[in-house]
């Protein structure tokens, strides 16, 4: 294998590296120019607290035995 510094191939390697950098810069500018800025609407959540109705469970529900315990409050 020949030494690229002695044979003059180093110029080709530098040109290859420079061309890749130039192509990357051109793609950066192309995406910056053609990319459209979209307006994002702000989401506003209601801060009103709703009164939840308490439903009494019948005695039949208490007698059922299940393997899993469910959460008492629904969110």
Secondary structure by P-SEA (a helix, b strand, c coil): ccccccccaaaaaaaaaaaaaaaaaaaaaaaaaabbbbbbbbbbbbcbbbbbbbbbbcccccccccccccccccc
